[in-house]
Amino acid sequence: MERIQCPETAFVLIYMEQNIKEPNADDVSMLLANLAKSNKISRLLTLKRKIPESVSSSAFAIDQLMDCFVKGAEGALNKHANYDYLSYLFADLSKSEEGRAYFTSRQDYDDVVPVTKLTVFTEHKSTVRRKGVASTIKNVAFDVPFHSVLLSEDGANILPYILLPIAGPEEFSDEDSMDMLADLQLLPPDKKRDSDHSIIVTHLETLLLLTTTREGRAIMRAIKVYPIIRECHLQVDNEEVQEACDRLVQVIMRDEEGEESTNALQENGVNTNGQRQEDEEEKVVELF
């Protein structure tokens, strides 16, 4: 295994991958994904090769592979390949600090931040592609200084792409719907959650990572993420999904440090104006 991870071999594999007539391109994608389990694959981030004009305008191998993945979905680039397994390569690369730096840095050759090229595939029909993309996004979310870009509508605008696979066809109150992201409002009655529970868990874990900052928590409260997570918890009969929902809700619904707990006041019979409530008006509000 160590022998085939040398730069020369990687160069050959990438050459095969970017040959738009290569009949075994998907097998090469799988091989590259397997090689990514080694730390040595990080050298791929700085590897240069001849520019394949039909695929990319960058001299960096990682950019060329990214362009294969984006442009080649569903055989659009090579009729023999869909390049789905490259998403697993990206997921492993994004585990390292150097890898996350690549996915969060605007590239000179196309002026685009690489992670934003992946978000559009969170609802793709290929489970492999969705799973790899979800894992890559989650790994990128470990880069806390990048959260403001991930959350900004003018930046990566990642929230709708994470929330849509979690959302189902449930209807919400007008008050909640009005504050939700536009993409989450008035979903069709045939809207389905991701069929793979592990992918839902990954997206929930990404949302949890994005609550690391107060800004992230405030945004999720403002756009009414809680009702979506509540329905996911109720509708998905899977223990791991429900536990991930629980962890996220505990963070979103808790009071911030320095703020008086509204729930605590209500439990003591005091309303938000500081007035004592009558016993018959007291209610217990459950998260689920």
Helices and strands as residue ranges (DSSP letters): G 2-5, H 7-17, H 25-35, G 39-45, H 61-71, G 73-75, H 86-93, H 97-103, H 115-118, G 119-121, H 127-140, G 144-146, H 147-151, H 159-166, H 174-179, G 182-184, H 197-210, H 214-222, H 225-235, H 239-253, H 262-267, G 279-281
